[in-house]
Amino acid sequence: MMAMPTKVQSLVAVLLLLACISLLPAGASAQTSNVAPRITQAVDETSLVTISGSVHPLAQAKYDRGAAPDRHRRELPALQHARLRGN
């Protein structure tokens, strides 16, 4: 048979609960902080640059072997980024 909690155990449990509850507002305020926007003007399409080292060396047309067969499964999702026109 389980022993009844003592007054000390109950007090510790209540204090732990109050400590956890007191931390909730701190986490919520971190999500709503006012941060100045980092993009301050429109993107100038004529002054874009390619960052060296941002593309894997094997990601070149000469290594392309065409579309993969339908039976080929990818273990990880493939992400493709494209610039949206008109924004």
C-alpha positions as CSV (number, residue, x, y, z in Angstrom):
1,M,0.0,0.0,0.0
2,M,1.3,3.5,-0.9
3,A,2.2,5.9,1.9
4,M,0.3,9.1,2.2
5,P,2.3,12.2,1.2
6,T,3.7,14.1,4.2
7,K,3.3,17.8,4.7
8,V,6.8,18.4,3.6
9,Q,6.3,16.5,0.3
10,S,3.1,18.4,-0.3
11,L,4.8,21.7,0.4
12,V,7.7,20.9,-2.0
13,A,5.2,19.9,-4.7
14,V,3.3,23.2,-4.4
15,L,6.5,25.3,-4.4
16,L,7.8,23.4,-7.5
17,L,4.4,24.0,-9.2
18,L,4.5,27.7,-8.4
19,A,8.1,28.0,-9.6
20,C,7.1,26.4,-13.0
21,I,4.1,28.7,-13.3
22,S,6.2,31.8,-12.6
23,L,8.5,31.0,-15.6
24,L,5.6,30.9,-18.1
25,P,5.3,34.7,-18.6
26,A,9.1,34.9,-19.2
27,G,8.8,32.4,-22.1
28,A,5.8,34.2,-23.6
29,S,7.4,37.6,-23.5
30,A,10.4,36.3,-25.4
31,Q,8.2,35.5,-28.4
32,T,6.7,38.9,-28.6
33,S,9.8,41.1,-28.3
34,N,10.0,44.0,-30.7
35,V,12.9,43.5,-33.0
36,A,13.7,46.0,-35.7
37,P,13.3,44.6,-39.3
38,R,16.6,43.6,-40.9
39,I,15.4,44.2,-44.5
40,T,15.0,47.9,-44.7
41,Q,14.6,48.5,-48.4
42,A,13.5,46.7,-51.6
43,V,15.8,44.1,-53.1
44,D,17.8,45.4,-56.1
45,E,17.7,42.6,-58.7
46,T,20.7,44.1,-60.6
47,S,23.1,43.9,-57.6
48,L,22.6,40.3,-56.5
49,V,25.7,38.2,-55.8
50,T,26.4,34.5,-55.5
51,I,27.9,33.5,-52.2
52,S,30.9,31.2,-52.8
53,G,30.7,27.8,-51.1
54,S,26.9,27.9,-50.9
55,V,26.4,25.1,-53.5
56,H,27.8,21.6,-53.2
57,P,30.6,20.9,-55.7
58,L,28.7,18.0,-57.2
59,A,25.6,20.1,-57.9
60,Q,26.6,20.8,-61.4
61,A,24.9,20.0,-64.8
62,K,27.7,17.7,-65.8
63,Y,26.9,15.3,-62.9
64,D,23.1,15.3,-63.6
65,R,21.8,11.8,-64.5
66,G,18.2,12.9,-65.2
67,A,15.1,12.0,-63.4
68,A,15.2,9.3,-60.8
69,P,13.0,6.2,-61.3
70,D,9.6,6.2,-59.6
71,R,10.7,3.3,-57.4
72,H,13.5,5.4,-55.9
73,R,12.6,6.6,-52.4
74,R,14.2,9.5,-50.6
75,E,15.0,9.1,-46.9
76,L,15.0,12.9,-46.3
77,P,12.8,15.6,-47.9
78,A,14.2,17.6,-50.7
79,L,13.8,21.4,-50.4
80,Q,13.7,23.7,-53.4
81,H,13.9,27.4,-53.0
82,A,12.7,29.8,-55.6
83,R,12.4,33.6,-55.7
84,L,8.8,34.8,-55.9
85,R,8.2,37.2,-58.7
86,G,6.0,40.3,-58.2
87,N,6.7,40.7,-54.5
